[in-house]
Amino acid sequence: MPSILDGLDNVEQALAAQQFALSITQRNIANAGNPSYTRQEVIFTNDEEAGISSGIPGVYLQSRRNQYLDGGISRQLQYAKGYEFASEALRQIESAVKPESGTGLAEAISEFFGSFNRLSSTPEDPVSRQQVLTSAKALTLEFHRVYAGLQRLQASEDTMVPQIVREINALTAEIASLNEKIPAAKASQPGSELTLRDERQKLLEELSSIVGIDYFETESGSVTVTTGQGGALVLDNTSYELETAPMVPDPFNGIQLNGSDITAFLNSGKLGGLIQVRDGTIPDCLKTLDDIAATIIERVNQQHALGNDLDGLAGGDFFVPFAQPAPGSNQGAARNIQVALADPRGIAAASAGSGPGNNENAKIMAAIEDEKLFYGASESVLQFFSGFLFTIGSEARSAEDNALTHNGVLGQLMNQRDAEIAVNLDEEAVNIIKFQKAYEASARYANTLITLSDELINLLGG
Amino acid sequence: MRVTQSIAYRNFLSDLSSLNEGSNKALREISSGKKISSLRDSPSGCARLSSINALESRIDQYTSNAGDSSYFLQTADSALNEVNNLITGIHTRGSQAATGTIGASERAVLAGEVRSLRDQILSLANSQARGRYIFAGSLVSVAPFAIAGDTVTCAGNDDVNGVSVQQGVEVVQGVSGSEAFDAVFDAIEDLLAGMDANDPGAIENALGRFPQVFSGLGQVRMKIGANIGLLQNIQSSLETSRISLAEQKSAIEDADLAESVVELKRIQTALEAAISAGGSLLGKRNLFDIIG
């Protein structure tokens, strides 16, 4: 049969349990505004597996992260931030290739060939001739402007790379250090590791928004972080730094892990978006511009040489001829395109052997605009350029749409996760009342026991 | 579902930001009048706009070419009209010289008058427009007709430019000088020879060539007139194409202002409602406010 004083021991435990529960409630409320905090719940149970022991028998602390949701959020962050970055960078590409106001490259091209069409009407007129040279000059400047704009954008993106790599290295170092602290905290005071784990999750998500990673938690409670194709960034309490090294042939910042180049494998997160634009979209655009410029230079010069100028001489080079740096490569054509002809009389508007007023060659030069010189001899220069604009527009559109979609999913997942783990102040208020009442009841019970034992003592001693 | 304060805030913020984005877009449409402000707003629309711009520029070129051609053709026509009058004058002098009632000295006076009229024709045959000798073929920088004695020779060629004035349509900008003038100067030379020889028979013979000269000149002028007429039709059809291109362009890029304004109004109302609802959410009392 239990004695009255045994009951007092129970009361002590009960009071401690309610006090513990109140302290956890207080911690939850204090962290209500902390987005990475996981609410902690006090469970009263005899099931020893129910959670972290509080030190008081039958009282356990529960704080469960949902790894499925955490993983989903990290993945959506990688996609969303990658597309967001690409979408913003593409906005600058769009305005470079097609300015909102003023004339763009397409207009400059049709203006150039159009000037030959006008010249065909008054081939002997010095004003018409000068007009051809003026619009040729304008065309070269437009090529230079667009090309330089894209190169500037590419270079400015590249300058961001070292800074981003430093951010990544700082994050992986912190994660590795938390990998070390978490088991230690768990051993010294169970439960104290929970906020550290929340902190580590926050860092993993920051890292995810910068670069595509995979991660998983090991049995020991540390997190292993790898790049998308498997190179380790964090193993237990060691982090492996990314390094930058100039790439070949373009001296942009390549990214290396343990001495091997992984630049091409980084395809999500802000850094992935940046690399895609820097190494994919912009070089494609530059190549298209180079191809257009090289084709125009070659075809215009070829036709120009077949005609006669105002003095009856065979036409010379209209543009400065372009020499391919390597077979099949037109690199640099758009950047270097220059008008070779200085004297308007030198424009070969007449066909060979005819009088200076003849316009046959001018007509053929004008018709180059419609020649199917591109895309396997199936598109004219402007059709090709329109296709180029369409490609950039679609890419920008799809980056924006993808960013929107993944941010939407991200928001949904965060809501789901918050539904499980975020603090709800109403609940905490109810908990305070609950634990306070239980505390009061225990205290009253103690009081009753004391009254009972007093009465017993008085009875015996009286 | 368990709803926490953080969920309510997140949803509120995301709704607010998408409404703000919508109102920003509507405002931009209203202020710029365009529904396309960057390639991504309509990639296919932009590609079509770019080809429409090229077509518009082509129409500008055609219009300018048609204007030039019209000018050259009209200059040629009025010169030939003048030539026609001058030849009539020469024919009248010739007919007077052919009558047996006048003497050698009178014929010499008439021959002088014919020469002066012939010189005016020569000067018209060397007409220039915008620095071009219009009857010189492609040898535009040199006066095509020269005279030695009473013999006029043509140094021009028959290379008359055709220019594009519409897709697939070329108009010839003039006529060849020798086609227009060779017969004229030949007949005049014959006439003068007869007059100088004081030979009414020869004069009569030379005059016999004049009906052909008139009809030849008439044919040349008809050709020119036909081209001028064609150009007028083309100019008006270019104008029509220009308008239709402008309409196509507007359909692609212009914002429907009424629609944008209604959309802006709708979004603003939604935004106000969201803010007032959100305001009460943010200030919402939780249980702590009540239990104190």
Chai-1 contact restraints between the chains, C-beta under 6 A:
chainA,res_idxA,chainB,res_idxB,connection_type,confidence,min_distance_angstrom,max_distance_angstrom,comment,restraint_id
A,E94,B,S38,contact,1.0,0.0,6.0,A-B,restraint_1
A,E94,B,L39,contact,1.0,0.0,6.0,A-B,restraint_2
A,K98,B,L39,contact,1.0,0.0,6.0,A-B,restraint_3
A,A106,B,S50,contact,1.0,0.0,6.0,A-B,restraint_4
A,S110,B,A54,contact,1.0,0.0,6.0,A-B,restraint_5
A,S110,B,S57,contact,1.0,0.0,6.0,A-B,restraint_6
A,G114,B,S57,contact,1.0,0.0,6.0,A-B,restraint_7
A,G114,B,Q61,contact,1.0,0.0,6.0,A-B,restraint_8
A,N117,B,Q61,contact,1.0,0.0,6.0,A-B,restraint_9
A,R118,B,Q61,contact,1.0,0.0,6.0,A-B,restraint_10
A,R118,B,S64,contact,1.0,0.0,6.0,A-B,restraint_11
A,S120,B,V163,contact,1.0,0.0,6.0,A-B,restraint_12
A,S121,B,N65,contact,1.0,0.0,6.0,A-B,restraint_13
A,S121,B,D68,contact,1.0,0.0,6.0,A-B,restraint_14
A,S121,B,V163,contact,1.0,0.0,6.0,A-B,restraint_15
A,T122,B,D68,contact,1.0,0.0,6.0,A-B,restraint_16
A,E124,B,R132,contact,1.0,0.0,6.0,A-B,restraint_17
A,E124,B,V140,contact,1.0,0.0,6.0,A-B,restraint_18
A,S354,B,S138,contact,1.0,0.0,6.0,A-B,restraint_19
A,S354,B,D159,contact,1.0,0.0,6.0,A-B,restraint_20
A,G355,B,S138,contact,1.0,0.0,6.0,A-B,restraint_21
A,G355,B,L139,contact,1.0,0.0,6.0,A-B,restraint_22
A,G355,B,D159,contact,1.0,0.0,6.0,A-B,restraint_23
A,P356,B,S141,contact,1.0,0.0,6.0,A-B,restraint_24
A,G357,B,S138,contact,1.0,0.0,6.0,A-B,restraint_25
A,G357,B,V140,contact,1.0,0.0,6.0,A-B,restraint_26
A,N358,B,S138,contact,1.0,0.0,6.0,A-B,restraint_27
A,N358,B,D159,contact,1.0,0.0,6.0,A-B,restraint_28
A,N359,B,N161,contact,1.0,0.0,6.0,A-B,restraint_29
A,L382,B,A54,contact,1.0,0.0,6.0,A-B,restraint_30
A,S386,B,A47,contact,1.0,0.0,6.0,A-B,restraint_31
A,S386,B,S50,contact,1.0,0.0,6.0,A-B,restraint_32
A,S386,B,S51,contact,1.0,0.0,6.0,A-B,restraint_33
A,L389,B,L39,contact,1.0,0.0,6.0,A-B,restraint_34
A,L389,B,C46,contact,1.0,0.0,6.0,A-B,restraint_35
A,L389,B,A47,contact,1.0,0.0,6.0,A-B,restraint_36
A,L389,B,S50,contact,1.0,0.0,6.0,A-B,restraint_37
A,F390,B,P43,contact,1.0,0.0,6.0,A-B,restraint_38
A,F390,B,A47,contact,1.0,0.0,6.0,A-B,restraint_39
A,I392,B,L39,contact,1.0,0.0,6.0,A-B,restraint_40
A,G393,B,L39,contact,1.0,0.0,6.0,A-B,restraint_41
A,G393,B,R40,contact,1.0,0.0,6.0,A-B,restraint_42
A,G393,B,P43,contact,1.0,0.0,6.0,A-B,restraint_43
A,G393,B,C46,contact,1.0,0.0,6.0,A-B,restraint_44
A,S394,B,P43,contact,1.0,0.0,6.0,A-B,restraint_45
A,A396,B,R40,contact,1.0,0.0,6.0,A-B,restraint_46
A,R397,B,R40,contact,1.0,0.0,6.0,A-B,restraint_47
A,G411,B,S14,contact,1.0,0.0,6.0,A-B,restraint_48
A,N415,B,I7,contact,1.0,0.0,6.0,A-B,restraint_49
A,D418,B,T4,contact,1.0,0.0,6.0,A-B,restraint_50
A,D418,B,S6,contact,1.0,0.0,6.0,A-B,restraint_51
A,D418,B,I7,contact,1.0,0.0,6.0,A-B,restraint_52
A,A419,B,M1,contact,1.0,0.0,6.0,A-B,restraint_53
A,A419,B,R2,contact,1.0,0.0,6.0,A-B,restraint_54
A,A422,B,T4,contact,1.0,0.0,6.0,A-B,restraint_55
A,A422,B,S6,contact,1.0,0.0,6.0,A-B,restraint_56
A,N424,B,T4,contact,1.0,0.0,6.0,A-B,restraint_57
A,L425,B,N286,contact,1.0,0.0,6.0,A-B,restraint_58
A,D426,B,N286,contact,1.0,0.0,6.0,A-B,restraint_59
A,D426,B,L287,contact,1.0,0.0,6.0,A-B,restraint_60
A,A429,B,L287,contact,1.0,0.0,6.0,A-B,restraint_61
A,A429,B,F288,contact,1.0,0.0,6.0,A-B,restraint_62
